[in-house]
Amino acid sequence: QDAIDRKEKRSETFKTAVHGLETDTPALKAEELGRRAPQWVRDNLVTMCMRCREPFNAITRRRHHCRACGYVVCARCSDYKAELQYDGNRPNRVCQECFIFLTGHTVLEDREGKHKGILEKGAAEVSSRSLLCSSLQLLDKNGKGGTRGWFVIPQDDPLVLYIYAAPQDVRAHTSIPLLGYQVRDMPPSESRHLFQLAQSRQVFTFVADTEELKQRWMKAMARSAAGITHPEEEEEDADE
């Protein structure tokens, strides 16, 4: 099952890298909650609850869909019932936020007090306002294996590379400050399109799906590594 899940995730992230982040139907507006059926976020596009950000696993934290907003949430975050107008006002499983909005009831548990850390930026939201985003593979130190994920350089934080496990995750699992790094091209190896970020003894090796995607990432990372936060700054430097 793990192998199947990994294959499905790779297939989805590759499609998203080629065609852009999938947003066939815009998210429901607040006033539409419960009145119109939402588009469900697909299970294999997330690796953690889109509300509490806890990772999913096969036994203790399973995936569920909120019938109001369509988010993929854990059992704890969807342990609520609310009447939905589009389903004949029958009670449906909803997440805590939609439950509060639809019923006006308060929930004793307070999750709003958590500080929103630097990694707690949703991939879909950040990708929609990014300098570049796509699926990449980050190789381990011996260059034989590695982690495939969703990589983003946000417009509002252009000197940092955020790494998500999937393109709809609501929390990045790590980030790399790009300022001061050198971007190195590498010859293709076994039809893999390789490039590196290097600074002192720290080296990150990436694999892109295509040569064109590799060149786009090298250009974007080099720009961020040089501290260029807007394309017009690069043009001014070239003129000088």
Secondary structure as the mmCIF struct_conf table of DSSP 4:
data_model
#
loop_
_struct_conf.conf_type_id
_struct_conf.id
_struct_conf.beg_label_comp_id
_struct_conf.beg_label_asym_id
_struct_conf.beg_label_seq_id
_struct_conf.end_label_comp_id
_struct_conf.end_label_asym_id
_struct_conf.end_label_seq_id
HELX_RH_AL_P HELX_RH_AL_P1 ASP A 2 HIS A 19
BEND BEND1 LEU A 21 LEU A 21
BEND BEND2 ASP A 24 THR A 25
HELX_LH_PP_P HELX_LH_PP_P1 PRO A 26 LYS A 29
HELX_RH_3T_P HELX_RH_3T_P1 ALA A 30 GLU A 32
TURN_TY1_P TURN_TY1_P1 LEU A 33 ARG A 35
BEND BEND3 ARG A 36 ARG A 36
HELX_LH_PP_P HELX_LH_PP_P2 ALA A 37 ARG A 42
HELX_RH_3T_P HELX_RH_3T_P2 ASP A 43 LEU A 45
BEND BEND4 THR A 47 THR A 47
STRN STRN1 MET A 48 MET A 48
TURN_TY1_P TURN_TY1_P2 MET A 50 CYS A 52
HELX_LH_PP_P HELX_LH_PP_P3 GLU A 54 GLU A 54
STRN STRN2 PRO A 55 PRO A 55
HELX_LH_PP_P HELX_LH_PP_P4 PHE A 56 PHE A 56
BEND BEND5 ALA A 58 ARG A 61
STRN STRN3 HIS A 64 HIS A 65
TURN_TY1_P TURN_TY1_P3 ARG A 67 CYS A 69
STRN STRN4 VAL A 72 VAL A 73
TURN_TY1_P TURN_TY1_P4 ALA A 75 ALA A 75
HELX_RH_3T_P HELX_RH_3T_P3 ARG A 76 SER A 78
STRN STRN5 TYR A 80 LEU A 84
HELX_RH_3T_P HELX_RH_3T_P4 GLN A 85 ASP A 87
TURN_TY1_P TURN_TY1_P5 GLY A 88 ASN A 89
STRN STRN6 ARG A 90 VAL A 94
HELX_RH_AL_P HELX_RH_AL_P2 GLN A 96 THR A 103
BEND BEND6 LEU A 108 GLU A 109
TURN_TY1_P TURN_TY1_P6 GLU A 112 GLY A 113
BEND BEND7 LYS A 114 LYS A 114
TURN_TY1_P TURN_TY1_P7 ILE A 118 LEU A 119
HELX_RH_AL_P HELX_RH_AL_P3 ALA A 123 SER A 128
TURN_TY1_P TURN_TY1_P8 ARG A 129 ARG A 129
STRN STRN7 SER A 130 LEU A 139
TURN_TY1_P TURN_TY1_P9 LYS A 141 ASN A 142
BEND BEND8 GLY A 143 LYS A 144
STRN STRN8 GLY A 146 PRO A 154
TURN_TY1_P TURN_TY1_P10 GLN A 155 ASP A 156
BEND BEND9 ASP A 157 ASP A 157
TURN_TY1_P TURN_TY1_P11 PRO A 158 LEU A 159
STRN STRN9 VAL A 160 TYR A 164
BEND BEND10 ALA A 165 ALA A 166
TURN_TY1_P TURN_TY1_P12 PRO A 167 GLN A 168
BEND BEND11 VAL A 170 ARG A 171
BEND BEND12 HIS A 173 HIS A 173
STRN STRN10 THR A 174 PRO A 177
TURN_TY1_P TURN_TY1_P13 LEU A 179 GLY A 180
HELX_LH_PP_P HELX_LH_PP_P5 TYR A 181 TYR A 181
STRN STRN11 GLN A 182 ASP A 185
STRN STRN12 SER A 189 SER A 189
TURN_TY1_P TURN_TY1_P14 GLU A 190 SER A 191
STRN STRN13 ARG A 192 ARG A 192
STRN STRN14 HIS A 193 GLN A 199
TURN_TY1_P TURN_TY1_P15 SER A 200 ARG A 201
STRN STRN15 GLN A 202 ALA A 208
BEND BEND13 ASP A 209 THR A 210
HELX_RH_AL_P HELX_RH_AL_P4 GLU A 211 ALA A 225
TURN_TY1_P TURN_TY1_P16 ALA A 226 GLY A 227
BEND BEND14 HIS A 230 HIS A 230
HELX_RH_AL_P HELX_RH_AL_P5 PRO A 231 ASP A 239
#
